[in-house]
Amino acid sequence: MAQRRTRRWNLLAIVSVVLASILALLAISRFEVPSVSNRDALRLASSSRALTTDLTQLPPSGWSSLRGEQITNAEHLRDHDELLHAKYLVQVGVYATSTSELELNVPSYTSSGYVWFHWDEPFQRYLEAHDSTIDQRFELLNTLITDRDPRLQPLADKPRRLADGSFYQLFTYQGRYYVDRASFRKYPFMHVSLPLAIEATADDGELNYVNLRLQADSQNSGMGLYARIIGWLNSGWSIAEYRHHYATNLGQGGDERDFSQILYEISFGTSAWAAFWRLFLPVIIVMTMVLLVFKVRADEQDARASIPVTVLLTLVFLQEGYRSRLPDLPFLTFLDQIYVVSYVVTLVAFVLVLWIGRRYASMEQMEDGPAKENLLNHLNRLDELWPLLVVVVAGTAIVACWFSIPELS
């Protein structure tokens, strides 16, 4: 009778936990804030570029320096025709001499280098008519607020006129810049692009995409000796012109505005081996303790029960260690999902330890016979199957987590 009452209470407890979990999930889903998509957009232009777009040249992770949507063949021809008939043409080159202080939790980086502009007579007449210099008509869009002057610093007081009648001026840049693109979902296997976005100031509608086109100086742009970050693997640089669509006319009347933008990027990736030894190996070792929890002698119930508790505290400590380096993401990274699986396995192990301990306590009150022997064999069989069961179920869950990661993230 007592055993039947105990089973009834256990079933009631399980049902209560399941109902509480369902109600918690419903409550969380009601409070979840929906993400609003941004109507601003970047589209690759038809001008020359140094940009990897061939799928055969992409890394195995699928990471590419290509942004936005690629234009169709018809759009390419139309865009190229607009380029030939643009009122002003300005060639822009970027050469990064150094990069440092990559912070993922902001995310941002520090960089310095050179930017140069090469323009023709019509645009020079425009500058003179507006009594301005070329650096006053362009800005670095992704500059963060720092103690450094965010403007381009000219190395000469005025532009140099070349033999063909065009104009040239060299500038330096130095500051902290916002990073808007990184593959956090697959962390710690991730890539990040360090961008430098150059665009005409939006205060004058005459410098829109139809009138002013920026062309990337892909032949002379590049990265210097110190444009590297210790601990990251450099995967190259890219520079290209994009069509930046603003979902506003900035209150100046007319249609929404489009501007030509030069986007220079240096891409970095993490080392898979370093990530394994630094982040995965500790989790594997800790979870091995959970696998072997039932290899502890059955009469050492206190030792058995202490292992899942110790593992749980260790998992929390390890997860906090790497999460402190990441921003507050609205999704779980791949490593986060591994920890979720580890938490579930640890909880199940702790529950089984308690359940098996109760069974051994009940067995001590049973008389010797077939019932006691069957229960003992059942518990021994559970001890043997536990490691295999954890490896199969947890391994399948981790593989499913990896393949469920969205490709474009």
C-alpha positions as a Python dict, from the first residue, in 0.01 Angstrom:
ca = {
    (1, 'M'): (0, 0, 0),
    (2, 'A'): (282, 241, 93),
    (3, 'Q'): (464, 166, -231),
    (4, 'R'): (148, 234, -433),
    (5, 'R'): (99, 567, -251),
    (6, 'T'): (461, 661, -324),
    (7, 'R'): (417, 588, -696),
    (8, 'R'): (102, 799, -699),
    (9, 'W'): (286, 1094, -546),
    (10, 'N'): (577, 1049, -789),
    (11, 'L'): (338, 1051, -1086),
    (12, 'L'): (168, 1362, -949),
    (13, 'A'): (507, 1534, -912),
    (14, 'I'): (603, 1449, -1270),
    (15, 'V'): (272, 1579, -1405),
    (16, 'S'): (313, 1900, -1201),
    (17, 'V'): (664, 1958, -1338),
    (18, 'V'): (546, 1903, -1696),
    (19, 'L'): (252, 2142, -1653),
    (20, 'A'): (475, 2403, -1490),
    (21, 'S'): (721, 2376, -1780),
    (22, 'I'): (444, 2420, -2038),
    (23, 'L'): (305, 2724, -1855),
    (24, 'A'): (656, 2873, -1828),
    (25, 'L'): (714, 2830, -2201),
    (26, 'L'): (380, 2990, -2281),
    (27, 'A'): (457, 3283, -2052),
    (28, 'I'): (804, 3334, -2204),
    (29, 'S'): (662, 3323, -2557),
    (30, 'R'): (412, 3596, -2465),
    (31, 'F'): (684, 3823, -2329),
    (32, 'E'): (926, 3758, -2616),
    (33, 'V'): (990, 4080, -2810),
    (34, 'P'): (949, 4035, -3188),
    (35, 'S'): (1234, 4160, -3401),
    (36, 'V'): (1155, 4438, -3648),
    (37, 'S'): (1341, 4419, -3979),
    (38, 'N'): (1534, 4723, -4102),
    (39, 'R'): (1430, 4861, -4439),
    (40, 'D'): (1777, 4999, -4510),
    (41, 'A'): (1966, 4773, -4749),
    (42, 'L'): (2300, 4719, -4922),
    (43, 'R'): (2328, 4576, -5272),
    (44, 'L'): (2647, 4499, -5457),
    (45, 'A'): (2713, 4744, -5742),
    (46, 'S'): (2852, 4664, -6086),
    (47, 'S'): (3185, 4849, -6055),
    (48, 'S'): (3518, 4668, -6022),
    (49, 'R'): (3593, 4515, -5682),
    (50, 'A'): (3824, 4289, -5487),
    (51, 'L'): (3564, 4056, -5343),
    (52, 'T'): (3531, 3679, -5316),
    (53, 'T'): (3196, 3584, -5464),
    (54, 'D'): (3287, 3248, -5619),
    (55, 'L'): (3138, 2968, -5408),
    (56, 'T'): (3438, 2744, -5483),
    (57, 'Q'): (3664, 2995, -5306),
    (58, 'L'): (3457, 3021, -4990),
    (59, 'P'): (3577, 2860, -4665),
    (60, 'P'): (3404, 2537, -4552),
    (61, 'S'): (3193, 2739, -4307),
    (62, 'G'): (3031, 2923, -4597),
    (63, 'W'): (3153, 3261, -4475),
    (64, 'S'): (3179, 3525, -4747),
    (65, 'S'): (3269, 3893, -4758),
    (66, 'L'): (2968, 3948, -4984),
    (67, 'R'): (2700, 4167, -4828),
    (68, 'G'): (2333, 4201, -4904),
    (69, 'E'): (2189, 4061, -5224),
    (70, 'Q'): (2379, 4017, -5546),
    (71, 'I'): (2226, 4202, -5840),
    (72, 'T'): (2085, 4005, -6132),
    (73, 'N'): (2234, 4017, -6482),
    (74, 'A'): (1971, 4266, -6598),
    (75, 'E'): (2032, 4485, -6293),
    (76, 'H'): (2406, 4461, -6354),
    (77, 'L'): (2370, 4596, -6708),
    (78, 'R'): (2141, 4876, -6593),
    (79, 'D'): (2368, 4966, -6303),
    (80, 'H'): (2673, 4968, -6530),
    (81, 'D'): (2495, 5202, -6768),
    (82, 'E'): (2415, 5434, -6475),
    (83, 'L'): (2782, 5420, -6377),
    (84, 'L'): (2890, 5535, -6724),
    (85, 'H'): (2643, 5826, -6716),
    (86, 'A'): (2705, 5934, -6355),
    (87, 'K'): (2767, 6305, -6313),
    (88, 'Y'): (3058, 6258, -6070),
    (89, 'L'): (3307, 5971, -6040),
    (90, 'V'): (3536, 5936, -5739),
    (91, 'Q'): (3785, 5652, -5695),
    (92, 'V'): (3844, 5550, -5333),
    (93, 'G'): (4126, 5337, -5195),
    (94, 'V'): (4186, 5206, -4842),
    (95, 'Y'): (4502, 5062, -4691),
    (96, 'A'): (4480, 4950, -4327),
    (97, 'T'): (4818, 4971, -4154),
    (98, 'S'): (4706, 4831, -3818),
    (99, 'T'): (4409, 4671, -3644),
    (100, 'S'): (4375, 4595, -3275),
    (101, 'E'): (4144, 4576, -2973),
    (102, 'L'): (3877, 4357, -3127),
    (103, 'E'): (3595, 4350, -2872),
    (104, 'L'): (3314, 4103, -2936),
    (105, 'N'): (3089, 4221, -2655),
    (106, 'V'): (3059, 4574, -2801),
    (107, 'P'): (3136, 4468, -3087),
    (108, 'S'): (3405, 4700, -3225),
    (109, 'Y'): (3770, 4728, -3321),
    (110, 'T'): (4044, 4988, -3347),
    (111, 'S'): (4219, 5059, -3675),
    (112, 'S'): (4440, 5311, -3849),
    (113, 'G'): (4557, 5352, -4205),
    (114, 'Y'): (4525, 5551, -4524),
    (115, 'V'): (4232, 5656, -4741),
    (116, 'W'): (4277, 5831, -5074),
    (117, 'F'): (4041, 5992, -5323),
    (118, 'H'): (4095, 6036, -5696),
    (119, 'W'): (3837, 6248, -5877),
    (120, 'D'): (3786, 6431, -6205),
    (121, 'E'): (3729, 6793, -6305),
    (122, 'P'): (3344, 6796, -6273),
    (123, 'F'): (3354, 6693, -5908),
    (124, 'Q'): (3629, 6947, -5839),
    (125, 'R'): (3405, 7219, -5980),
    (126, 'Y'): (3128, 7095, -5751),
    (127, 'L'): (3359, 7123, -5447),
    (128, 'E'): (3468, 7473, -5545),
    (129, 'A'): (3109, 7583, -5604),
    (130, 'H'): (3016, 7469, -5253),
    (131, 'D'): (3337, 7607, -5100),
    (132, 'S'): (3425, 7271, -4944),
    (133, 'T'): (3699, 7010, -4942),
    (134, 'I'): (3652, 6648, -5035),
    (135, 'D'): (3690, 6523, -4676),
    (136, 'Q'): (3397, 6748, -4578),
    (137, 'R'): (3178, 6565, -4830),
    (138, 'F'): (3259, 6211, -4710),
    (139, 'E'): (3229, 6036, -4377),
    (140, 'L'): (3316, 5705, -4211),
    (141, 'L'): (2969, 5570, -4134),
    (142, 'N'): (3058, 5309, -3872),
    (143, 'T'): (3275, 5532, -3651),
    (144, 'L'): (3203, 5500, -3280),
    (145, 'I'): (3222, 5789, -3035),
    (146, 'T'): (3580, 5802, -2905),
    (147, 'D'): (3832, 6058, -2789),
    (148, 'R'): (3987, 6057, -3136),
    (149, 'D'): (3880, 6293, -3415),
    (150, 'P'): (3656, 6077, -3640),
    (151, 'R'): (3727, 6285, -3948),
    (152, 'L'): (3976, 6199, -4218),
    (153, 'Q'): (4304, 6382, -4162),
    (154, 'P'): (4466, 6519, -4483),
    (155, 'L'): (4841, 6480, -4527),
    (156, 'A'): (4853, 6791, -4748),
    (157, 'D'): (4673, 7123, -4728),
    (158, 'K'): (4514, 7085, -5069),
    (159, 'P'): (4466, 6816, -5335),
    (160, 'R'): (4732, 6747, -5595),
    (161, 'R'): (4647, 6789, -5961),
    (162, 'L'): (4779, 6508, -6175),
    (163, 'A'): (4910, 6522, -6532),
    (164, 'D'): (4581, 6402, -6678),
    (165, 'G'): (4391, 6688, -6513),
    (166, 'S'): (4237, 6477, -6235),
    (167, 'F'): (4280, 6540, -5863),
    (168, 'Y'): (4422, 6326, -5582),
    (169, 'Q'): (4444, 6361, -5206),
    (170, 'L'): (4569, 6125, -4934),
    (171, 'F'): (4424, 6105, -4582),
    (172, 'T'): (4487, 5911, -4264),
    (173, 'Y'): (4219, 5763, -4040),
    (174, 'Q'): (4239, 5641, -3683),
    (175, 'G'): (3960, 5540, -3449),
    (176, 'R'): (3724, 5277, -3316),
    (177, 'Y'): (3470, 5133, -3555),
    (178, 'Y'): (3153, 4932, -3515),
    (179, 'V'): (3143, 4569, -3629),
    (180, 'D'): (2801, 4479, -3769),
    (181, 'R'): (2866, 4132, -3906),
    (182, 'A'): (2988, 3821, -3726),
    (183, 'S'): (2883, 3456, -3728),
    (184, 'F'): (2797, 3429, -3358),
    (185, 'R'): (2551, 3142, -3403),
    (186, 'K'): (2834, 2893, -3466),
    (187, 'Y'): (3051, 3024, -3184),
    (188, 'P'): (3328, 2927, -3108),
    (189, 'F'): (3368, 2841, -3478),
    (190, 'M'): (3312, 3189, -3612),
    (191, 'H'): (3418, 3458, -3856),
    (192, 'V'): (3404, 3832, -3815),
    (193, 'S'): (3449, 4118, -4062),
    (194, 'L'): (3605, 4446, -3958),
    (195, 'P'): (3441, 4704, -4185),
    (196, 'L'): (3523, 5060, -4283),
    (197, 'A'): (3229, 5220, -4463),
    (198, 'I'): (3290, 5538, -4667),
    (199, 'E'): (2996, 5733, -4803),
    (200, 'A'): (2902, 6084, -4912),
    (201, 'T'): (2736, 6300, -4649),
    (202, 'A'): (2359, 6300, -4680),
    (203, 'D'): (2309, 6674, -4629),
    (204, 'D'): (2324, 6739, -5003),
    (205, 'G'): (2082, 6542, -5215),
    (206, 'E'): (2292, 6610, -5524),
    (207, 'L'): (2545, 6347, -5417),
    (208, 'N'): (2298, 6060, -5441),
    (209, 'Y'): (2357, 5728, -5617),
    (210, 'V'): (2250, 5859, -5958),
    (211, 'N'): (2487, 6157, -5959),
    (212, 'L'): (2786, 6034, -5757),
    (213, 'R'): (2943, 5691, -5794),
    (214, 'L'): (3235, 5569, -5588),
    (215, 'Q'): (3474, 5323, -5747),
    (216, 'A'): (3697, 5096, -5540),
    (217, 'D'): (4071, 5116, -5610),
    (218, 'S'): (4107, 4741, -5575),
    (219, 'Q'): (4455, 4732, -5728),
    (220, 'N'): (4620, 4955, -5468),
    (221, 'S'): (4404, 4889, -5162),
    (222, 'G'): (4507, 4626, -4910),
    (223, 'M'): (4631, 4563, -4558),
    (224, 'G'): (4966, 4624, -4395),
    (225, 'L'): (5203, 4428, -4176),
    (226, 'Y'): (5027, 4516, -3850),
    (227, 'A'): (4669, 4475, -3973),
    (228, 'R'): (4640, 4152, -3778),
    (229, 'I'): (4497, 4053, -3441),
    (230, 'I'): (4673, 3804, -3215),
    (231, 'G'): (4456, 3500, -3151),
    (232, 'W'): (4263, 3533, -3478),
    (233, 'L'): (4336, 3388, -3821),
    (234, 'N'): (4330, 3641, -4103),
    (235, 'S'): (4119, 3530, -4400),
    (236, 'G'): (4184, 3825, -4629),
    (237, 'W'): (4042, 4164, -4714),
    (238, 'S'): (3787, 4296, -4960),
    (239, 'I'): (3673, 4628, -5103),
    (240, 'A'): (3366, 4695, -5316),
    (241, 'E'): (3103, 4951, -5404),
    (242, 'Y'): (2753, 4898, -5268),
    (243, 'R'): (2424, 5074, -5324),
    (244, 'H'): (2309, 5191, -4983),
    (245, 'H'): (1933, 5237, -4973),
    (246, 'Y'): (1798, 5460, -4696),
    (247, 'A'): (1435, 5401, -4605),
    (248, 'T'): (1386, 5778, -4576),
    (249, 'N'): (1428, 6100, -4769),
    (250, 'L'): (1576, 6262, -4456),
    (251, 'G'): (1290, 6510, -4449),
    (252, 'Q'): (1407, 6679, -4768),
    (253, 'G'): (1111, 6570, -4979),
    (254, 'G'): (1101, 6333, -5272),
    (255, 'D'): (1168, 5960, -5279),
    (256, 'E'): (1377, 5754, -5044),
    (257, 'R'): (1751, 5811, -5086),
    (258, 'D'): (2021, 5585, -5231),
    (259, 'F'): (2393, 5656, -5192),
    (260, 'S'): (2706, 5494, -5327),
    (261, 'Q'): (2916, 5336, -5053),
    (262, 'I'): (3267, 5192, -5047),
    (263, 'L'): (3292, 4907, -4800),
    (264, 'Y'): (3641, 4790, -4703),
    (265, 'E'): (3666, 4484, -4479),
    (266, 'I'): (3928, 4262, -4319),
    (267, 'S'): (3796, 3918, -4227),
    (268, 'F'): (3916, 3707, -3935),
    (269, 'G'): (3825, 3360, -3816),
    (270, 'T'): (3888, 3149, -3508),
    (271, 'S'): (4109, 2842, -3497),
    (272, 'A'): (3899, 2525, -3471),
    (273, 'W'): (4175, 2340, -3285),
    (274, 'A'): (4228, 2622, -3036),
    (275, 'A'): (3851, 2637, -2974),
    (276, 'F'): (3842, 2263, -2912),
    (277, 'W'): (4125, 2256, -2659),
    (278, 'R'): (4018, 2574, -2481),
    (279, 'L'): (3638, 2543, -2472),
    (280, 'F'): (3527, 2192, -2563),
    (281, 'L'): (3782, 1977, -2380),
    (282, 'P'): (3685, 2104, -2031),
    (283, 'V'): (3318, 2028, -2103),
    (284, 'I'): (3406, 1681, -2232),
    (285, 'I'): (3610, 1602, -1919),
    (286, 'V'): (3339, 1731, -1687),
    (287, 'M'): (3064, 1538, -1865),
    (288, 'T'): (3277, 1222, -1850),
    (289, 'M'): (3229, 1239, -1474),
    (290, 'V'): (2853, 1224, -1531),
    (291, 'L'): (2898, 924, -1759),
    (292, 'L'): (3086, 740, -1484),
    (293, 'V'): (2859, 842, -1196),
    (294, 'F'): (2702, 493, -1172),
    (295, 'K'): (3042, 326, -1171),
    (296, 'V'): (3078, 442, -813),
    (297, 'R'): (2989, 167, -567),
    (298, 'A'): (2618, 148, -497),
    (299, 'D'): (2669, 178, -120),
    (300, 'E'): (2852, 511, -173),
    (301, 'Q'): (2530, 703, -229),
    (302, 'D'): (2670, 1032, -98),
    (303, 'A'): (2959, 1016, -347),
    (304, 'R'): (2718, 941, -630),
    (305, 'A'): (2488, 1231, -544),
    (306, 'S'): (2774, 1480, -510),
    (307, 'I'): (2907, 1424, -864),
    (308, 'P'): (2610, 1577, -1057),
    (309, 'V'): (2601, 1872, -816),
    (310, 'T'): (2973, 1936, -864),
    (311, 'V'): (2939, 1902, -1241),
    (312, 'L'): (2647, 2148, -1248),
    (313, 'L'): (2845, 2414, -1061),
    (314, 'T'): (3144, 2358, -1288),
    (315, 'L'): (2930, 2393, -1601),
    (316, 'V'): (2786, 2723, -1476),
    (317, 'F'): (3138, 2853, -1407),
    (318, 'L'): (3270, 2744, -1749),
    (319, 'Q'): (2975, 2897, -1935),
    (320, 'E'): (3006, 3229, -1756),
    (321, 'G'): (3372, 3236, -1854),
    (322, 'Y'): (3308, 3248, -2229),
    (323, 'R'): (2974, 3432, -2219),
    (324, 'S'): (3144, 3735, -2063),
    (325, 'R'): (3335, 3786, -2389),
    (326, 'L'): (3020, 3788, -2605),
    (327, 'P'): (2739, 4043, -2645),
    (328, 'D'): (2391, 3969, -2510),
    (329, 'L'): (2271, 3774, -2810),
    (330, 'P'): (1899, 3711, -2877),
    (331, 'F'): (1973, 3347, -2964),
    (332, 'L'): (2174, 3052, -2840),
    (333, 'T'): (2516, 2994, -2992),
    (334, 'F'): (2629, 2643, -3079),
    (335, 'L'): (2833, 2628, -2758),
    (336, 'D'): (2530, 2748, -2559),
    (337, 'Q'): (2327, 2459, -2702),
    (338, 'I'): (2598, 2214, -2598),
    (339, 'Y'): (2574, 2348, -2244),
    (340, 'V'): (2194, 2312, -2250),
    (341, 'V'): (2237, 1946, -2345),
    (342, 'S'): (2495, 1908, -2067),
    (343, 'Y'): (2259, 2065, -1811),
    (344, 'V'): (1980, 1826, -1909),
    (345, 'V'): (2207, 1521, -1888),
    (346, 'T'): (2336, 1634, -1549),
    (347, 'L'): (1981, 1684, -1418),
    (348, 'V'): (1873, 1342, -1543),
    (349, 'A'): (2180, 1186, -1378),
    (350, 'F'): (2096, 1351, -1046),
    (351, 'V'): (1734, 1234, -1061),
    (352, 'L'): (1845, 880, -1144),
    (353, 'V'): (2092, 882, -855),
    (354, 'L'): (1809, 970, -617),
    (355, 'W'): (1575, 715, -774),
    (356, 'I'): (1833, 437, -763),
    (357, 'G'): (1918, 528, -404),
    (358, 'R'): (1554, 484, -310),
    (359, 'R'): (1548, 150, -487),
    (360, 'Y'): (1851, 26, -294),
    (361, 'A'): (1692, 145, 30),
    (362, 'S'): (1374, -47, -56),
    (363, 'M'): (1579, -351, -151),
    (364, 'E'): (1734, -363, 197),
    (365, 'Q'): (1387, -415, 343),
    (366, 'M'): (1300, -691, 95),
    (367, 'E'): (1346, -1056, 173),
    (368, 'D'): (1585, -1259, -34),
    (369, 'G'): (1413, -1403, -336),
    (370, 'P'): (1334, -1359, -706),
    (371, 'A'): (1185, -1010, -660),
    (372, 'K'): (1497, -876, -488),
    (373, 'E'): (1726, -1044, -740),
    (374, 'N'): (1526, -902, -1036),
    (375, 'L'): (1543, -551, -892),
    (376, 'L'): (1918, -584, -838),
    (377, 'N'): (1969, -706, -1195),
    (378, 'H'): (1757, -418, -1323),
    (379, 'L'): (1968, -162, -1134),
    (380, 'N'): (2293, -322, -1252),
    (381, 'R'): (2169, -317, -1611),
    (382, 'L'): (2084, 54, -1577),
    (383, 'D'): (2437, 120, -1449),
    (384, 'E'): (2581, -48, -1758),
    (385, 'L'): (2349, 117, -2013),
    (386, 'W'): (2379, 471, -1874),
    (387, 'P'): (2712, 570, -2043),
    (388, 'L'): (2603, 435, -2382),
    (389, 'L'): (2261, 596, -2353),
    (390, 'V'): (2410, 938, -2269),
    (391, 'V'): (2661, 924, -2555),
    (392, 'V'): (2396, 830, -2813),
    (393, 'V'): (2124, 1073, -2698),
    (394, 'A'): (2355, 1367, -2624),
    (395, 'G'): (2556, 1310, -2942),
    (396, 'T'): (2240, 1302, -3152),
    (397, 'A'): (2112, 1621, -2985),
    (398, 'I'): (2441, 1805, -3048),
    (399, 'V'): (2450, 1700, -3414),
    (400, 'A'): (2089, 1817, -3453),
    (401, 'C'): (2180, 2151, -3293),
    (402, 'W'): (2463, 2202, -3542),
    (403, 'F'): (2255, 2127, -3850),
    (404, 'S'): (1966, 2342, -3724),
    (405, 'I'): (2184, 2656, -3723),
    (406, 'P'): (2068, 2893, -3998),
    (407, 'E'): (2317, 2925, -4281),
    (408, 'L'): (2302, 3304, -4307),
    (409, 'S'): (2366, 3411, -3948),
}
